[in-house]
Amino acid sequence: MLKNKLLNDWFLYWVITGPISIVMLISMFDTNMTSGEDVSTMIQLSVRCAVPLLFLAFAASSLQIVFPSTFSRWLLKNRKIIGLSFASAMAWQLLFILWLVIVFSDYYLNEVYVLRDAIEGVLGYIFLLAMTITSFRFARKHIKPKSWKLLHTSGIYILWAYAFSVYWWELFYYSGPQLIDYIYYWTGFLAWGLRAAAWALQHKPTIPNWVLTLVGRTIILIGLLAAAFGKAWQPASEHILTGYSLTKIPELYLPYWPFEPFLPLFIISFGVFLITREKVN
């Protein structure tokens, strides 16, 4: 079934973006777009349509390493198309953001605008635009392969980090998270986890250090618990990491500061690093 031409190359692009565009148009007429709240709802809907595509593109190469299969090979082959489909879905979000800023500017400034969030969003769109343009041969041929790889690797991490952090905050900071917030958070975590597992397999030691392996697995377990129970430690971490004179500038301008959604991932990464260390004879 995955060899069907409708599920490959540019046919797949239209199979994905066509229904998303139809959903956007129907929802626009259904909500009337007569208030800032209506437009904010459309922004949220467009993101929910786009994020699964981002997570698929993010995990494609790692899935092929960790769980090679017909599906993983199909996903890796069509990663570019899935990425472009994500970009198209995000174009809807950009449309609604501009709509909100221009038409309902008072609502945006009073209810939505936060400088650091705006910086994160602009940074993400800059990378997304650059990645989209350089996905085509006419632009790719003008940059060196190493530069292209650096752009797309850093870009996909920045885009993933933005989406992942949004759902982390929904679960562990705000009240009343919805089921879809849990699904998207853990899907984003799994996509990153596949990357960590792929890195571990590629750096698997010839002679494992069993002491470091045991310590590393314990640290990974601690990181997993931290990822699952963020509400238990988020208030304490915010108290420890913010509110100092030295942190005033990053609190205003630095995207993702103080990196609370990623603290469990840093812990897990350290555990994976220990597991891949060679035994010293």
Backbone bond lengths (Angstrom), bond angles and torsions (degrees), N, CA, C in turn:
res aa  C-N    CA-C-N  psi(-1)  N-CA   C-N-CA  omega(-1)  CA-C   N-CA-C  phi
1 M - - - 1.455 - - 1.529 111.46 -
2 L 1.338 116.99 -36.98 1.455 120.78 -178.16 1.522 112.71 -70.88
3 K 1.331 117.10 -9.82 1.459 120.19 176.63 1.527 111.91 -88.71
4 N 1.321 116.39 -7.25 1.458 120.08 178.43 1.529 109.89 -59.64
5 K 1.334 116.23 136.33 1.463 119.83 -175.19 1.531 112.34 -63.43
6 L 1.326 117.78 -23.08 1.459 120.24 177.79 1.528 111.99 -70.15
7 L 1.331 116.36 -16.97 1.462 120.58 -178.64 1.521 111.90 -109.42
8 N 1.313 116.64 22.27 1.454 120.37 -179.72 1.528 110.81 -143.49
9 D 1.331 114.74 152.16 1.455 123.52 174.82 1.538 110.73 55.51
10 W 1.326 117.15 -142.07 1.457 120.17 -172.60 1.528 113.04 -71.72
11 F 1.326 117.18 -21.12 1.465 118.68 173.28 1.527 109.44 -62.07
12 L 1.339 116.37 -41.74 1.458 121.03 179.00 1.523 110.98 -62.77
13 Y 1.320 116.32 -37.63 1.476 120.12 178.68 1.522 110.63 -56.49
14 W 1.329 116.33 -47.54 1.464 119.33 -178.65 1.520 112.03 -72.56
15 V 1.329 117.40 -30.48 1.464 120.75 176.06 1.523 110.53 -63.27
16 I 1.344 116.56 -34.17 1.465 120.81 -179.64 1.527 111.79 -84.41
17 T 1.323 116.83 -51.02 1.464 120.27 -172.01 1.525 113.01 -76.30
18 G 1.322 116.58 -27.34 1.457 119.15 178.81 1.524 112.57 -59.93
19 P 1.343 118.45 -56.64 1.472 119.79 178.23 1.523 113.24 -60.36
20 I 1.336 117.72 -37.52 1.460 119.71 178.65 1.522 110.48 -62.02
21 S 1.318 116.99 -43.43 1.461 120.57 179.67 1.519 111.30 -65.32
22 I 1.327 117.10 -38.21 1.462 120.62 177.84 1.529 110.36 -63.75
23 V 1.331 116.23 -43.37 1.469 120.65 177.94 1.526 110.22 -60.85
24 M 1.322 116.98 -42.58 1.467 120.49 179.90 1.532 111.12 -62.38
25 L 1.311 117.15 -45.50 1.460 120.93 -178.06 1.526 111.55 -65.55
26 I 1.330 116.44 -44.91 1.463 120.08 178.84 1.531 110.37 -62.47
27 S 1.328 116.75 -42.46 1.463 120.66 -179.05 1.517 111.54 -66.60
28 M 1.331 117.34 -35.46 1.465 120.39 177.64 1.521 111.14 -61.25
29 F 1.320 116.55 -45.02 1.465 119.77 179.33 1.528 111.19 -69.64
30 D 1.321 116.41 -30.65 1.461 120.29 -177.89 1.528 111.36 -73.64
31 T 1.344 116.95 -34.03 1.461 120.24 -178.42 1.529 113.34 -91.59
32 N 1.317 117.53 -12.08 1.468 124.13 177.05 1.528 114.63 73.06
33 M 1.331 117.80 -22.86 1.466 122.60 176.86 1.527 111.85 58.07
34 T 1.314 116.97 39.81 1.467 120.93 -176.18 1.527 113.49 -100.37
35 S 1.324 117.86 3.90 1.465 120.37 179.63 1.514 109.57 -150.79
36 G 1.332 114.89 164.79 1.455 119.57 177.17 1.515 112.25 -62.12
37 E 1.340 116.16 -35.28 1.466 119.80 178.36 1.522 111.45 -62.97
38 D 1.334 117.38 -39.22 1.461 121.09 178.62 1.527 111.15 -62.91
39 V 1.318 116.04 -44.89 1.464 119.85 -179.20 1.526 110.35 -67.09
40 S 1.328 117.58 -37.84 1.465 120.73 176.99 1.523 110.97 -61.79
41 T 1.325 116.15 -36.68 1.462 120.44 176.60 1.528 111.05 -62.50
42 M 1.321 116.66 -39.61 1.457 120.83 178.61 1.528 111.46 -68.69
43 I 1.310 116.54 -35.50 1.466 119.78 175.28 1.518 110.13 -60.75
44 Q 1.320 116.16 -45.75 1.457 121.10 179.61 1.524 111.21 -63.21
45 L 1.331 117.13 -41.83 1.460 120.68 -179.98 1.518 111.33 -64.36
46 S 1.324 117.49 -43.37 1.460 120.42 -179.40 1.525 111.27 -62.96
47 V 1.331 116.88 -37.42 1.464 120.62 177.90 1.526 110.07 -65.77
48 R 1.318 116.68 -42.63 1.461 119.63 -179.50 1.531 112.26 -64.38
49 C 1.322 116.37 -28.43 1.469 119.62 175.93 1.523 111.22 -76.67
50 A 1.330 117.02 -29.70 1.463 121.10 -173.27 1.523 113.39 -88.00
51 V 1.328 117.75 -37.24 1.462 121.56 -170.38 1.531 113.64 -58.73
52 P 1.340 121.11 -42.10 1.471 118.51 177.97 1.526 113.19 -57.56
53 L 1.330 117.20 -34.45 1.464 120.84 178.13 1.530 110.33 -66.66
54 L 1.330 116.07 -39.76 1.458 120.20 177.23 1.525 110.96 -61.64
55 F 1.326 116.98 -46.39 1.460 120.54 -178.74 1.530 111.09 -64.17
56 L 1.331 117.42 -37.18 1.464 120.18 177.02 1.528 111.35 -64.00
57 A 1.316 116.49 -46.27 1.468 120.24 178.80 1.528 110.78 -64.02
58 F 1.321 116.79 -37.79 1.460 121.87 -178.95 1.532 111.48 -65.13
59 A 1.330 116.46 -36.39 1.468 120.98 -174.07 1.519 113.76 -94.60
60 A 1.322 118.61 -5.34 1.466 121.74 -169.09 1.528 113.23 -56.51
61 S 1.314 117.63 -54.68 1.469 119.82 -176.27 1.522 111.47 -67.63
62 S 1.322 117.58 -37.21 1.465 121.00 -179.37 1.522 111.52 -69.07
63 L 1.316 117.12 -38.02 1.466 120.45 178.84 1.518 110.96 -61.19
64 Q 1.328 116.97 -37.41 1.458 121.00 179.23 1.526 111.30 -66.22
65 I 1.330 116.89 -31.55 1.468 120.33 179.03 1.526 111.43 -78.55
66 V 1.331 116.60 -43.10 1.461 120.49 -173.92 1.526 111.57 -81.58
67 F 1.330 117.11 -44.64 1.470 121.96 -178.88 1.524 110.10 -130.45
68 P 1.318 118.04 71.80 1.469 119.49 -179.61 1.527 111.56 -62.05
69 S 1.332 115.81 132.08 1.452 121.15 -177.54 1.514 108.90 -163.27
70 T 1.323 115.85 176.41 1.464 119.88 175.98 1.515 110.94 -60.63
71 F 1.328 116.35 -41.04 1.468 119.81 -179.97 1.522 111.69 -65.89
72 S 1.334 117.40 -43.84 1.469 119.56 -178.31 1.523 110.81 -65.52
73 R 1.341 117.15 -35.45 1.463 119.41 176.92 1.528 110.71 -68.57
74 W 1.322 116.75 -39.10 1.469 120.42 176.61 1.527 110.40 -63.89
75 L 1.322 116.12 -43.07 1.462 120.44 -178.81 1.525 110.68 -63.71
76 L 1.321 116.75 -43.79 1.458 120.09 -179.55 1.528 110.80 -65.92
77 K 1.314 116.61 -39.32 1.465 120.82 179.01 1.528 111.23 -62.58
78 N 1.329 116.53 -36.25 1.471 120.82 -175.91 1.528 113.09 -104.21
79 R 1.311 116.92 18.64 1.471 120.29 -179.10 1.522 111.35 -59.10
80 K 1.317 116.98 -41.11 1.467 120.02 179.30 1.528 110.55 -60.45
81 I 1.329 117.31 -44.90 1.461 121.01 -178.74 1.522 110.74 -65.29
82 I 1.321 116.30 -40.89 1.469 119.94 178.41 1.520 110.16 -64.92
83 G 1.335 116.81 -39.35 1.456 120.30 176.77 1.518 112.58 -63.80
84 L 1.331 116.88 -40.99 1.466 120.37 177.86 1.526 110.92 -68.66
85 S 1.317 116.92 -33.03 1.463 120.42 175.74 1.524 110.30 -66.23
86 F 1.320 116.33 -39.03 1.466 120.58 174.45 1.522 110.51 -60.92
87 A 1.333 116.70 -43.62 1.462 120.64 179.06 1.530 111.12 -61.33
88 S 1.321 116.96 -39.19 1.465 120.24 178.83 1.522 111.22 -66.12
89 A 1.334 116.30 -40.73 1.465 119.51 177.78 1.526 110.75 -65.12
90 M 1.331 116.37 -36.87 1.459 119.79 178.41 1.522 111.98 -71.27
91 A 1.334 117.15 -22.88 1.468 119.86 174.62 1.523 110.44 -63.19
92 W 1.335 116.74 -34.62 1.464 119.92 174.40 1.523 110.10 -63.21
93 Q 1.325 116.04 -43.47 1.458 118.25 178.38 1.521 111.49 -60.86
94 L 1.338 116.90 -42.87 1.461 120.41 179.05 1.526 110.54 -60.90
95 L 1.331 116.91 -39.59 1.457 120.66 177.09 1.523 110.94 -58.88
96 F 1.317 116.67 -46.25 1.463 120.26 -177.78 1.532 111.50 -71.19
97 I 1.336 117.44 -33.76 1.463 119.95 176.28 1.518 110.21 -63.58
98 L 1.331 117.27 -46.83 1.467 120.70 178.20 1.527 110.78 -63.03
99 W 1.314 116.46 -37.60 1.470 121.84 176.72 1.529 109.64 -59.54
100 L 1.335 115.45 -46.87 1.461 120.38 -179.05 1.524 111.20 -64.33
101 V 1.330 116.70 -45.55 1.464 121.18 -176.79 1.526 111.44 -65.92
102 I 1.336 117.11 -40.73 1.466 120.95 -174.11 1.531 112.26 -83.54
103 V 1.328 115.77 -46.53 1.471 119.65 -172.97 1.528 111.36 -86.02
104 F 1.305 117.15 -37.69 1.469 120.68 -177.57 1.527 109.19 -120.65
105 S 1.307 116.09 55.02 1.465 121.48 -174.25 1.532 112.21 -62.92
106 D 1.320 118.44 -36.62 1.463 120.52 179.05 1.527 110.86 -62.88
107 Y 1.315 115.99 -45.36 1.467 120.24 177.97 1.523 110.28 -61.36
108 Y 1.335 116.04 -43.25 1.466 120.15 -179.48 1.521 111.39 -61.13
109 L 1.323 116.74 -47.10 1.463 120.56 -176.36 1.519 112.19 -69.39
110 N 1.333 117.17 -35.25 1.463 120.80 -175.32 1.520 113.55 -88.08
111 E 1.331 117.50 -29.33 1.461 120.20 -171.72 1.529 114.48 -115.45
112 V 1.312 117.68 -22.05 1.463 120.19 -170.47 1.521 112.82 -118.02
113 Y 1.316 116.95 -42.98 1.458 121.10 -167.97 1.520 113.16 -64.27
114 V 1.329 115.22 125.10 1.464 124.36 167.94 1.524 105.27 -136.36
115 L 1.331 116.66 127.03 1.468 120.46 -171.71 1.514 112.07 -55.66
116 R 1.323 118.03 -47.58 1.464 120.44 -176.82 1.514 110.93 -64.65
117 D 1.332 117.19 -38.77 1.467 119.91 177.20 1.519 110.75 -64.35
118 A 1.328 116.72 -38.29 1.460 120.02 178.12 1.522 110.99 -64.13
119 I 1.333 116.61 -39.91 1.464 120.89 178.17 1.525 110.17 -63.72
120 E 1.336 116.93 -43.71 1.465 120.60 177.90 1.528 111.17 -59.53
121 G 1.330 115.88 -44.53 1.455 119.79 -178.61 1.515 112.48 -65.75
122 V 1.332 117.31 -44.11 1.468 120.68 179.45 1.518 110.18 -64.51
123 L 1.330 116.93 -42.01 1.465 120.48 178.33 1.535 110.72 -60.11
124 G 1.326 115.78 -43.87 1.457 119.62 179.04 1.519 112.47 -61.79
125 Y 1.325 116.80 -42.50 1.467 120.14 -179.58 1.528 111.72 -69.29
126 I 1.316 117.71 -33.17 1.465 119.94 176.64 1.528 110.00 -62.86
127 F 1.331 116.23 -46.85 1.458 119.58 178.79 1.524 111.06 -65.97
128 L 1.329 116.96 -40.65 1.463 119.89 -179.35 1.522 110.79 -62.55
129 L 1.322 117.15 -42.68 1.458 120.71 178.68 1.523 110.70 -63.57
130 A 1.330 116.53 -45.55 1.468 120.17 -179.93 1.529 111.06 -63.53
131 M 1.323 117.30 -41.01 1.460 120.86 179.55 1.525 111.31 -67.14
132 T 1.324 116.32 -38.44 1.466 120.29 179.90 1.525 110.78 -65.22
133 I 1.324 116.94 -47.17 1.462 120.57 -178.40 1.523 111.08 -63.26
134 T 1.335 116.33 -43.00 1.460 119.79 -177.11 1.527 113.10 -80.85
135 S 1.325 117.03 2.53 1.467 119.97 172.25 1.528 111.29 -78.72
136 F 1.325 116.02 -12.56 1.462 120.81 179.83 1.529 109.85 -102.06
137 R 1.316 115.42 146.84 1.454 121.45 -172.69 1.521 112.79 -60.15
138 F 1.338 118.09 -36.02 1.464 120.50 -176.02 1.523 111.88 -61.72
139 A 1.347 116.80 -29.87 1.463 120.43 178.55 1.524 111.87 -95.50
140 R 1.315 116.25 -35.84 1.468 119.66 -176.48 1.523 111.97 -63.00
141 K 1.334 116.67 -32.83 1.461 119.08 -176.74 1.527 112.66 -69.05
142 H 1.330 117.04 -11.27 1.461 120.31 -178.44 1.525 113.09 -94.70
143 I 1.318 118.33 -2.31 1.464 120.28 178.10 1.518 109.66 -124.20
144 K 1.312 116.00 152.91 1.461 121.63 -178.50 1.534 110.06 -70.86
145 P 1.337 117.26 149.47 1.472 120.10 -179.71 1.530 113.35 -55.22
146 K 1.338 117.38 -40.13 1.466 119.33 179.70 1.529 111.53 -65.84
147 S 1.332 115.95 -38.53 1.464 119.87 178.35 1.521 110.58 -67.32
148 W 1.319 116.79 -39.78 1.465 121.50 178.23 1.529 110.18 -62.03
149 K 1.325 115.77 -46.17 1.466 119.83 -179.66 1.517 110.90 -63.97
150 L 1.338 117.14 -40.89 1.465 120.67 179.16 1.522 110.58 -62.91
151 L 1.328 116.97 -43.75 1.462 121.54 179.40 1.519 111.06 -60.30
152 H 1.323 117.08 -49.40 1.464 120.45 -174.53 1.529 112.27 -74.07
153 T 1.324 116.93 -33.46 1.464 118.89 177.82 1.527 110.94 -69.85
154 S 1.332 116.78 -50.01 1.464 119.77 178.87 1.522 110.97 -64.77
155 G 1.329 116.84 -38.43 1.456 120.49 -179.18 1.513 112.85 -64.12
156 I 1.332 117.05 -44.66 1.463 119.52 -177.70 1.529 110.38 -67.05
157 Y 1.335 117.31 -32.91 1.462 119.94 176.39 1.527 111.44 -69.25
158 I 1.322 117.21 -41.16 1.465 120.54 179.04 1.521 111.05 -63.99
159 L 1.344 116.96 -42.98 1.458 120.82 179.07 1.523 111.09 -66.79
160 W 1.339 116.38 -43.49 1.468 119.68 177.44 1.527 110.37 -61.70
161 A 1.342 116.62 -43.83 1.463 120.35 -177.26 1.524 111.09 -61.17
162 Y 1.328 116.70 -39.06 1.464 119.76 -179.89 1.530 110.59 -64.22
163 A 1.338 116.23 -48.05 1.463 119.67 -179.05 1.525 111.08 -65.38
164 F 1.329 116.78 -45.16 1.459 120.90 -178.64 1.519 111.15 -61.30
165 S 1.342 117.02 -43.80 1.463 120.41 -177.75 1.527 111.84 -66.05
166 V 1.341 116.89 -34.01 1.466 120.30 178.20 1.522 110.50 -58.20
167 Y 1.315 116.86 -45.65 1.467 119.90 -176.86 1.523 111.55 -78.94
168 W 1.338 117.34 -25.73 1.465 118.59 172.99 1.521 109.89 -62.78
169 W 1.334 117.03 -46.07 1.463 120.65 178.97 1.523 111.48 -63.78
170 E 1.327 117.04 -36.70 1.464 120.07 178.45 1.527 110.79 -61.25
171 L 1.340 116.43 -38.11 1.460 120.08 -176.57 1.524 112.62 -81.43
172 F 1.313 117.44 -42.83 1.452 120.25 -165.97 1.530 114.64 -111.91
173 Y 1.320 117.72 2.70 1.465 119.82 177.28 1.524 111.40 -125.77
174 Y 1.332 115.60 -52.00 1.463 118.98 -179.30 1.525 110.25 -82.23
175 S 1.319 115.67 161.68 1.464 120.56 -179.35 1.528 110.01 -94.81
176 G 1.309 115.71 153.49 1.455 121.81 174.78 1.510 116.20 69.30
177 P 1.345 119.26 47.26 1.464 119.42 177.10 1.525 111.08 -64.00
178 Q 1.320 115.97 149.21 1.455 121.80 178.79 1.522 109.82 -93.53
179 L 1.330 115.12 165.61 1.466 120.25 -179.62 1.522 111.22 -57.81
180 I 1.332 117.04 -39.88 1.457 119.85 -177.85 1.522 111.49 -64.88
181 D 1.338 117.22 -28.00 1.462 120.14 176.80 1.529 110.18 -66.04
182 Y 1.323 116.86 -41.33 1.467 120.57 176.10 1.523 110.59 -63.31
183 I 1.318 117.21 -44.30 1.460 121.15 -178.27 1.529 110.69 -61.64
184 Y 1.337 116.51 -46.10 1.463 119.64 -177.37 1.523 111.35 -70.71
185 Y 1.333 117.60 -36.10 1.463 119.58 178.49 1.524 110.33 -62.91
186 W 1.321 117.07 -49.72 1.460 119.53 -176.14 1.530 111.89 -73.33
187 T 1.329 117.25 -27.84 1.462 119.11 173.92 1.522 110.54 -67.17
188 G 1.325 116.37 -43.11 1.457 120.10 176.24 1.516 111.95 -63.69
189 F 1.331 116.72 -38.92 1.465 120.81 176.96 1.521 110.61 -64.29
190 L 1.333 116.70 -42.55 1.465 120.70 179.32 1.524 111.17 -63.76
191 A 1.334 116.80 -39.86 1.464 120.28 178.61 1.526 110.33 -60.38
192 W 1.340 116.38 -43.13 1.461 119.47 176.39 1.525 110.86 -67.88
193 G 1.328 117.03 -39.69 1.458 121.06 179.73 1.521 112.43 -59.66
194 L 1.332 116.79 -36.34 1.462 120.23 176.56 1.524 110.53 -63.96
195 R 1.315 116.57 -37.69 1.469 119.81 177.60 1.532 110.57 -65.46
196 A 1.322 116.58 -42.38 1.460 119.99 178.44 1.533 110.74 -63.95
197 A 1.338 116.50 -41.60 1.464 120.42 179.26 1.525 111.29 -66.16
198 A 1.327 116.82 -39.50 1.468 120.54 178.88 1.526 110.46 -64.03
199 W 1.331 116.54 -41.36 1.460 120.28 178.10 1.527 109.99 -62.52
200 A 1.340 116.90 -41.49 1.463 120.63 -179.92 1.528 111.03 -64.05
201 L 1.318 117.10 -40.67 1.469 120.01 179.01 1.524 111.38 -65.84
202 Q 1.323 116.16 -38.12 1.460 119.93 -179.38 1.529 112.26 -72.45
203 H 1.322 116.75 -19.91 1.468 121.26 -179.83 1.531 111.08 -116.25
204 K 1.296 115.57 26.07 1.462 120.79 -179.21 1.524 109.79 -61.25
205 P 1.333 118.10 126.31 1.469 119.94 -176.55 1.526 112.37 -71.62
206 T 1.310 115.29 146.55 1.466 120.07 176.24 1.522 110.69 -67.57
207 I 1.336 115.24 -43.33 1.470 121.10 176.93 1.533 107.05 -122.78
208 P 1.332 117.29 99.58 1.473 119.90 -176.31 1.532 112.04 -63.98
209 N 1.300 115.35 146.87 1.455 122.04 171.61 1.523 106.72 -92.86
210 W 1.330 116.26 105.83 1.457 120.07 -169.89 1.531 112.04 -68.52
211 V 1.318 117.24 -29.28 1.469 119.25 177.09 1.529 109.92 -66.52
212 L 1.350 115.64 -48.90 1.460 119.29 179.11 1.524 111.38 -66.57
213 T 1.335 116.80 -32.20 1.463 120.10 177.27 1.521 110.74 -62.90
214 L 1.333 116.49 -45.52 1.468 120.76 178.65 1.530 110.86 -63.44
215 V 1.327 116.33 -45.46 1.466 120.16 179.20 1.531 109.89 -63.71
216 G 1.342 115.80 -42.93 1.461 120.08 -179.51 1.514 112.37 -61.78
217 R 1.323 117.44 -42.98 1.460 120.62 179.45 1.523 110.89 -66.07
218 T 1.319 117.07 -35.66 1.467 120.04 176.88 1.524 110.70 -64.98
219 I 1.330 115.91 -42.09 1.464 120.62 178.98 1.527 110.31 -65.36
220 I 1.328 116.89 -39.69 1.471 120.32 177.42 1.523 110.43 -61.50
221 L 1.333 116.91 -42.34 1.470 120.63 178.01 1.526 110.68 -61.42
222 I 1.326 117.23 -40.64 1.468 120.67 177.40 1.523 109.92 -62.46
223 G 1.338 116.60 -42.23 1.457 120.59 178.39 1.513 112.42 -63.29
224 L 1.327 117.12 -39.46 1.464 121.23 178.29 1.525 111.16 -64.38
225 L 1.327 116.44 -41.30 1.464 120.27 177.33 1.526 110.78 -64.51
226 A 1.341 116.13 -39.34 1.466 119.90 177.72 1.522 110.90 -65.21
227 A 1.337 116.87 -37.24 1.466 120.63 178.76 1.521 111.61 -67.17
228 A 1.333 116.86 -30.45 1.458 120.72 -176.70 1.532 113.02 -86.88
229 F 1.323 117.26 -25.55 1.465 120.50 -173.49 1.536 110.81 -125.35
230 G 1.333 114.87 52.44 1.454 120.03 -178.71 1.513 114.01 -61.81
231 K 1.330 117.49 -29.62 1.468 120.35 -178.85 1.528 111.78 -64.49
232 A 1.333 116.15 -25.16 1.463 119.79 -177.10 1.526 111.91 -73.79
233 W 1.333 117.84 -29.63 1.460 119.67 -175.19 1.532 114.33 -118.52
234 Q 1.329 118.24 -8.20 1.469 120.05 -176.80 1.536 112.62 -61.17
235 P 1.351 120.17 -46.35 1.474 118.66 -179.71 1.521 112.66 -59.97
236 A 1.326 116.43 -41.09 1.468 119.61 -179.51 1.523 110.77 -66.85
237 S 1.319 116.88 -40.71 1.463 119.68 -179.25 1.528 110.98 -66.08
238 E 1.323 116.99 -38.63 1.459 119.85 178.50 1.527 110.66 -64.76
239 H 1.320 115.87 -38.44 1.467 119.93 178.83 1.526 110.85 -65.79
240 I 1.327 116.70 -37.49 1.462 120.97 -177.57 1.525 112.06 -77.12
241 L 1.336 117.17 -38.09 1.461 121.47 -169.14 1.525 114.43 -95.20
242 T 1.322 118.52 -10.42 1.463 120.15 -176.97 1.530 110.74 -128.64
243 G 1.342 114.66 167.89 1.452 120.29 174.55 1.512 115.41 94.01
244 Y 1.341 117.70 7.54 1.460 121.21 179.07 1.527 109.83 -99.56
245 S 1.319 116.19 160.95 1.463 119.58 178.82 1.524 111.04 -64.09
246 L 1.337 117.25 -33.69 1.455 121.17 -179.41 1.532 112.38 -72.89
247 T 1.331 117.21 -20.06 1.467 119.70 -176.93 1.529 112.72 -99.73
248 K 1.323 117.88 1.93 1.470 119.40 -177.53 1.528 112.01 -62.63
249 I 1.328 116.20 -44.41 1.465 119.64 -178.89 1.523 111.62 -66.72
250 P 1.356 119.56 -51.22 1.473 117.35 177.65 1.524 113.91 -61.70
251 E 1.344 117.03 -31.36 1.461 119.47 177.77 1.522 111.44 -63.81
252 L 1.321 116.75 -29.27 1.465 120.80 -179.78 1.521 112.81 -88.13
253 Y 1.330 117.35 -36.58 1.459 119.92 -166.82 1.528 115.65 -120.28
254 L 1.318 118.60 -25.33 1.465 120.07 -171.28 1.522 110.83 -84.11
255 P 1.334 117.70 119.33 1.465 120.02 179.39 1.530 111.94 -58.04
256 Y 1.320 115.24 138.23 1.465 125.08 174.33 1.536 114.80 72.93
257 W 1.329 118.27 -4.09 1.465 119.51 179.83 1.522 111.06 -62.21
258 P 1.364 118.84 139.19 1.466 128.39 1.41 1.530 113.10 -93.47
259 F 1.303 117.02 36.15 1.471 123.29 172.07 1.528 113.68 65.13
260 E 1.318 116.69 27.25 1.473 119.56 -178.12 1.527 113.68 -58.03
261 P 1.338 120.17 -42.30 1.475 118.51 178.96 1.519 113.60 -59.96
262 F 1.341 116.35 -22.13 1.463 120.00 -173.57 1.523 113.32 -102.67
263 L 1.328 117.73 -4.32 1.459 119.89 -179.63 1.530 112.15 -58.40
264 P 1.349 119.50 -45.25 1.466 118.31 176.09 1.526 113.03 -61.00
265 L 1.326 116.44 -33.35 1.467 119.80 179.87 1.522 110.69 -70.37
266 F 1.336 117.51 -35.09 1.462 120.34 175.25 1.523 110.23 -62.87
267 I 1.330 115.83 -40.98 1.469 120.30 179.29 1.527 110.16 -63.44
268 I 1.329 116.16 -47.45 1.464 120.27 179.61 1.529 110.85 -61.98
269 S 1.326 116.85 -40.92 1.467 120.78 179.80 1.525 111.19 -60.92
270 F 1.329 116.36 -39.60 1.464 119.62 178.25 1.529 110.53 -65.29
271 G 1.332 116.74 -39.81 1.458 119.95 176.99 1.523 112.02 -63.28
272 V 1.338 116.84 -42.41 1.468 120.88 177.22 1.522 110.30 -62.64
273 F 1.335 116.50 -40.93 1.458 120.46 178.36 1.537 111.15 -58.98
274 L 1.321 117.72 -43.36 1.457 121.01 179.93 1.522 111.65 -64.62
275 I 1.324 116.80 -39.16 1.466 120.46 -178.36 1.530 111.43 -64.34
276 T 1.306 116.69 -29.91 1.473 119.54 -176.54 1.524 113.39 -88.61
277 R 1.335 117.60 7.07 1.467 119.22 179.37 1.522 110.68 -79.32
278 E 1.309 116.45 141.48 1.460 122.87 178.35 1.538 110.63 -76.98
279 K 1.319 114.66 151.45 1.467 120.25 172.94 1.519 108.62 -76.15
280 V 1.316 116.95 131.67 1.459 122.15 179.66 1.521 108.78 -91.07
281 N 1.355 116.20 120.70 1.470 120.20 -179.34 1.531 110.93 -81.90
